[in-house]
Amino acid sequence: MRKLPLFLLSLLPLQAAAVEVRFHPGDVLYTYEVDPGRGLSTVVLQNVAVVQTDAEPVTLESLEIQAVSKGQVTQTQIVPQADLDKSAQRLSAMEAQGVFKFYDFYFQTSRYLNGIRLSPDRTLKTGTALVVFGKALLLAGKPEQIVVVARAKNAAGQPVEARGTLRVEEHRSPNEYHFPLAGTWYVGAAPSLHSHHRWVTNQEFALDLVALSGDGHTHKGQGNRLDDYYAYGRDVLAVADGVVVETASDATEGNERLRQPGESTEDYDKRSGMVQDELLAKGPKALTGNFVILRHEGSEYSNYIHLKQGSVKVKAGDTVKRGQVIGQLGHTGNSTEPHLHFQLTDGPDPMYSRGLPIVFKNTSIEGMGLEGRPLQTGWIVNTQDGKGGKDNKN
């Protein structure tokens, strides 16, 4: 091979350390509507990892998140060094305690960091990574990409840079979905940024649905009996035609799982945590209690979770029609009061599939005049047909 002259060699760029940016989920970010009139939506980068696969250590200096439209950066978010330091220290300690292995269904580090250890600081040695969870952006307009730029320096102080790119899309389903309950319902948690669902990969676009009385309460009396709750036992409906791929129907429920009169929030949270640990000991799916998973066209799956003990009416392999009763709303699994946890996913496993945004075609929002819009936490939803379920009479 012909050798290059020495003066040309001096002009060649230095070999960069093998740093890479990884995402989970990868490839695409789904937007969620906030205000269509102003063109506002949100995206959440669930997991961003800067990974060092080379032998040479590098120190991460900055992490920059860019919204890119037509090749131009339209919005930038900088993750401060202090936040990077804090994330490294906290997550490395959690890894050492076995948290990520025990709660892999929640953090899902096995899906994008298999064999990679978490660094305790911003200096990444070979085979280590620094992870940042849950970075949200409020977007104006419709950028095509989110680009994450990791800037670092090697031991000699030379700059090292890595980039990762995600497409930005508004999810468009091939199916027409109807609301999974008939009547009027309160959205206790939706994909709004102030709700817990939005920050978890497998339930990012999930809904928690409860029924309210005229005075705005979810239950009568002290709420220490399941029958006190207006939602309890209500029919749960298939959101579209589909095929049952999996059910669970052996989970039990009882009044003792509810908050008791005189029990403080702190004491109830502690007791609920103990119940959660007992369920996890049986496997992650025990958290869902009784459930039904339906497969629809386009490999989309609807998940109906925490169903009432003894209420599941379908089995794997059954074909169901939109509006068909498939079970009743209950309090099984990891539930603090009777409610329906509903979500649409890209796979049949509710613990490891990715959540997908969903729009129901038969809903209107009380007091807002909106129809068929992505739902927000705190909205009161009315269904426009009452097919397949009881009226909501409280």
C-alpha positions in Angstrom: 0.0 0.0 0.0 1.3 3.5 -0.9 2.2 5.6 2.1 0.9 9.1 2.6 3.4 11.9 3.0 3.9 13.0 6.5 2.5 16.5 6.0 -0.8 14.9 4.8 -0.9 12.6 7.8 -0.8 15.6 10.0 -4.0 16.9 8.4 -6.0 13.8 8.9 -8.5 13.8 11.9 -7.6 11.9 15.0 -9.3 8.5 15.5 -12.3 9.2 17.7 -13.0 7.0 20.7 -15.9 4.6 20.0 -18.7 6.5 21.8 -22.3 6.0 20.8 -25.7 7.3 21.7 -28.4 4.6 22.2 -32.1 5.0 22.6 -34.9 2.8 24.0 -37.3 2.7 22.4 -35.3 3.3 19.3 -36.0 4.6 15.8 -39.1 6.7 16.4 -40.7 9.1 19.0 -44.5 9.5 19.0 -45.9 12.9 19.6 -48.9 13.5 21.9 -51.2 16.5 21.2 -51.4 19.3 23.7 -53.0 22.2 21.9 -53.8 21.6 18.2 -54.8 25.2 17.7 -51.3 26.3 18.6 -49.5 23.4 17.0 -48.2 22.1 20.4 -47.4 18.5 21.2 -45.0 16.7 23.5 -42.4 13.9 23.1 -40.6 12.0 25.8 -37.2 10.4 25.3 -37.6 7.5 27.7 -34.0 6.3 27.8 -30.9 7.9 26.4 -27.6 6.1 26.9 -24.1 7.3 26.1 -22.0 4.2 25.7 -18.2 3.8 25.6 -17.2 0.7 23.7 -13.5 1.6 23.1 -10.6 0.9 25.4 -9.9 4.6 25.8 -11.9 6.3 28.6 -13.7 9.6 27.8 -15.3 12.2 30.1 -18.8 13.3 29.0 -18.9 17.1 28.9 -22.5 17.8 27.7 -25.6 16.2 26.3 -27.7 18.3 23.9 -31.2 17.4 22.6 -32.1 19.1 19.3 -35.4 19.3 17.5 -34.7 19.4 13.8 -37.1 20.6 11.0 -36.0 20.7 7.4 -32.4 20.4 8.3 -32.5 23.2 10.8 -32.3 23.1 14.6 -35.5 24.7 15.9 -35.2 23.9 19.5 -32.4 22.9 21.9 -32.4 21.4 25.4 -29.1 21.1 27.3 -28.8 18.5 30.0 -26.6 20.2 32.7 -23.4 18.6 33.9 -24.9 18.6 37.4 -27.8 16.5 36.1 -25.4 14.1 34.4 -23.4 13.7 37.6 -26.5 13.1 39.6 -27.9 10.5 37.1 -24.6 8.6 37.0 -24.3 8.4 40.8 -27.9 7.4 41.4 -28.3 4.9 38.6 -24.9 3.2 39.3 -26.0 2.8 42.9 -29.4 1.3 41.8 -27.6 -1.1 39.5 -25.3 -2.2 42.4 -28.4 -2.9 44.5 -30.0 -5.1 41.8 -32.9 -2.7 41.1 -32.6 -2.8 37.4 -32.6 -6.6 37.3 -35.6 -6.9 39.6 -37.6 -4.1 37.8 -36.3 -4.8 34.3 -39.9 -4.6 32.9 -40.0 -1.0 34.2 -36.5 0.3 33.3 -35.9 -2.2 30.4 -32.1 -1.7 30.5 -31.7 -5.3 29.3 -33.1 -4.3 26.0 -30.5 -1.7 25.2 -27.6 -2.1 27.6 -27.1 -5.9 27.7 -23.6 -6.5 29.0 -22.9 -2.8 29.6 -22.3 -1.5 33.1 -23.4 1.9 34.4 -20.6 4.3 35.2 -20.7 6.0 38.6 -19.6 9.3 37.1 -19.1 11.1 33.8 -15.9 9.4 32.9 -16.8 6.4 30.8 -14.5 3.4 30.7 -14.8 0.7 28.1 -18.0 -1.2 28.4 -19.8 1.4 30.6 -22.6 3.9 29.9 -24.2 6.9 31.4 -28.0 6.9 31.2 -30.5 9.7 31.3 -34.2 8.9 31.8 -37.3 10.8 30.8 -36.4 13.9 28.9 -39.5 15.7 27.6 -39.9 18.4 25.0 -42.8 20.7 24.3 -42.8 21.0 20.5 -44.1 23.8 18.4 -44.9 22.6 14.9 -43.8 19.2 13.6 -40.0 18.5 13.6 -38.9 15.5 11.6 -36.2 14.5 13.9 -34.8 14.6 17.5 -31.0 14.6 17.5 -29.0 13.9 20.7 -25.4 15.1 20.6 -23.0 13.8 23.2 -19.8 15.8 23.6 -16.8 14.3 25.5 -13.1 14.5 25.9 -10.5 11.8 25.9 -7.6 11.4 28.4 -5.5 13.8 26.2 -8.2 16.5 26.3 -9.2 16.0 22.7 -12.9 16.4 21.7 -15.0 13.3 21.0 -18.5 13.6 19.7 -21.4 11.1 19.1 -24.8 11.6 17.7 -28.1 9.7 17.8 -31.2 10.4 15.8 -34.9 9.5 16.3 -37.7 10.1 13.8 -40.7 12.1 15.1 -44.1 10.9 14.1 -47.8 11.3 14.9 -49.0 7.8 15.2 -51.8 6.9 12.8 -53.6 3.7 13.5 -55.2 1.6 10.7 -58.1 0.9 13.1 -61.1 2.8 14.4 -61.2 2.5 18.1 -64.2 3.1 20.5 -63.9 3.9 24.2 -63.6 0.7 26.4 -66.4 1.8 28.7 -70.0 3.1 28.1 -71.3 6.3 29.6 -69.4 9.1 31.4 -65.9 8.6 32.8 -63.1 10.5 34.5 -59.6 10.3 33.1 -57.6 9.9 36.3 -54.3 9.5 34.4 -53.5 10.0 30.7 -50.3 10.7 28.7 -50.2 14.2 30.0 -46.7 15.1 31.3 -47.8 15.4 34.9 -49.1 11.8 35.0 -47.1 8.8 35.9 -47.9 6.8 32.8 -46.0 9.0 30.4 -42.6 8.3 31.9 -42.6 4.5 31.4 -42.0 2.8 28.0 -44.6 0.1 28.3 -47.4 2.4 29.4 -46.4 5.7 28.0 -49.9 6.4 26.4 -52.0 4.4 28.9 -55.2 5.6 30.6 -56.5 5.1 34.1 -60.3 5.4 34.1 -62.7 5.8 37.0 -66.4 6.9 37.5 -67.5 9.9 39.5 -70.6 10.8 41.3 -72.3 14.1 41.1 -70.2 15.5 43.9 -67.0 14.5 42.2 -66.1 11.5 44.4 -65.1 8.1 43.0 -67.0 6.3 45.8 -69.8 6.6 48.3 -69.3 6.3 52.1 -65.8 5.8 53.3 -64.6 3.9 50.2 -63.3 1.0 52.3 -65.5 -1.6 50.4 -65.2 -2.5 46.7 -68.9 -2.0 46.2 -68.6 1.6 47.4 -66.8 2.5 44.1 -69.0 3.7 41.2 -66.7 2.1 38.6 -66.5 -1.3 40.2 -68.2 -4.1 38.2 -68.9 -2.0 35.2 -68.7 -3.7 31.8 -65.4 -3.4 29.9 -65.8 -3.4 26.1 -63.6 -4.4 23.2 -62.4 -1.2 21.5 -62.3 -2.8 18.1 -62.8 -6.1 16.3 -60.0 -8.5 17.2 -58.7 -11.8 18.4 -57.9 -12.7 22.1 -54.2 -13.5 22.4 -54.0 -13.8 26.2 -56.1 -13.6 29.4 -55.5 -13.9 33.1 -58.4 -14.7 35.4 -57.0 -16.2 38.6 -56.1 -13.0 40.5 -58.2 -12.2 43.6 -59.3 -9.0 45.2 -60.7 -7.8 48.5 -61.8 -4.9 50.6 -58.6 -5.2 52.7 -56.6 -3.9 49.7 -58.4 -0.5 49.9 -57.4 2.4 52.2 -59.1 1.9 55.5 -60.8 4.6 57.7 -58.2 6.5 59.7 -55.3 5.1 57.7 -52.8 7.7 56.8 -51.5 8.2 53.2 -48.0 7.2 54.4 -49.2 4.0 56.0 -51.4 3.1 53.1 -48.5 3.7 50.6 -46.2 1.5 52.7 -48.8 -1.3 52.9 -49.4 -1.0 49.1 -45.7 -1.3 48.5 -45.6 -4.5 50.5 -48.4 -5.9 48.4 -46.6 -4.8 45.2 -43.5 -6.7 46.3 -45.6 -9.8 47.0 -47.0 -9.6 43.5 -43.6 -9.1 41.9 -42.4 -12.3 43.6 -44.9 -14.1 41.4 -43.6 -12.4 38.3 -44.1 -9.0 36.7 -47.4 -9.9 35.1 -48.9 -10.4 38.5 -49.0 -6.6 38.8 -51.7 -6.5 36.1 -54.1 -8.8 37.9 -56.8 -10.1 35.7 -56.5 -8.9 32.1 -57.4 -9.4 28.5 -55.1 -8.7 25.5 -56.7 -8.3 22.0 -54.9 -8.3 18.7 -56.2 -5.9 16.0 -55.3 -5.1 12.4 -51.8 -3.6 11.9 -50.3 -5.6 14.8 -51.8 -3.3 17.4 -52.9 -4.8 20.8 -55.4 -3.4 23.3 -54.8 -4.2 27.0 -57.5 -4.2 29.6 -56.0 -4.5 33.1 -57.1 -5.0 36.7 -60.3 -6.7 35.8 -62.7 -7.9 38.4 -62.2 -11.3 40.0 -64.2 -14.0 38.1 -65.4 -11.5 35.4 -63.2 -12.4 32.3 -65.6 -13.6 29.6 -63.2 -14.5 26.8 -60.3 -16.9 26.2 -57.3 -17.0 24.0 -58.3 -17.6 20.3 -61.8 -16.1 20.6 -62.8 -13.6 18.0 -64.5 -10.5 19.4 -66.5 -7.6 18.0 -66.1 -3.9 18.9 -68.4 -3.1 21.9 -68.5 -6.7 23.1 -68.3 -7.2 26.8 -65.0 -9.0 27.6 -64.9 -8.5 31.4 -65.7 -6.1 34.2 -63.8 -3.3 35.9 -62.1 -4.4 39.1 -59.3 -4.1 41.6 -56.9 -7.0 40.9 -53.2 -6.7 40.7 -51.3 -3.5 41.6 -54.3 -1.3 42.1 -55.1 1.3 44.8 -58.8 1.6 43.9 -61.1 0.0 41.3 -60.3 1.4 37.9 -59.6 0.3 34.3 -56.0 0.6 33.2 -56.2 0.6 29.4 -53.4 0.9 26.8 -52.7 0.2 23.2 -49.3 -1.4 22.5 -47.2 -2.7 19.6 -46.9 -6.2 21.0 -48.9 -8.8 23.0 -46.7 -8.6 26.2 -48.1 -5.8 28.4 -44.8 -5.6 30.4 -42.3 -5.3 27.5 -44.3 -4.0 24.5 -44.2 -0.3 23.6 -47.2 1.9 24.3 -48.9 3.6 21.3 -51.0 6.7 21.3 -54.7 6.1 20.7 -57.7 8.3 19.7 -61.2 7.1 20.2 -63.8 7.9 17.5 -66.9 8.0 19.8 -65.9 10.4 22.6 -66.7 13.9 23.5 -65.2 16.0 26.3 -67.5 17.4 28.9 -67.6 21.2 28.8 -65.0 21.6 26.0 -66.8 20.7 22.8 -64.0 18.4 21.7 -64.7 15.2 19.9 -62.3 12.4 19.0 -59.2 14.1 20.5 -56.3 12.5 22.3 -57.3 12.4 26.0 -55.7 14.5 28.8 -55.5 13.8 32.5 -58.5 15.3 34.3 -61.0 15.3 31.4 -64.5 14.0 31.7 -65.3 11.8 28.8 -68.7 11.0 27.3 -69.3 8.2 24.9 -71.5 8.9 22.0 -73.1 5.5 21.6 -73.8 3.4 24.8 -73.3 0.1 23.0 -72.5 -2.9 25.0 -72.5 -1.6 28.5 -74.7 -0.2 31.3 -75.5 3.5 31.5 -73.5 5.5 34.1 -76.1 6.1 36.8 -74.6 7.2 40.0 
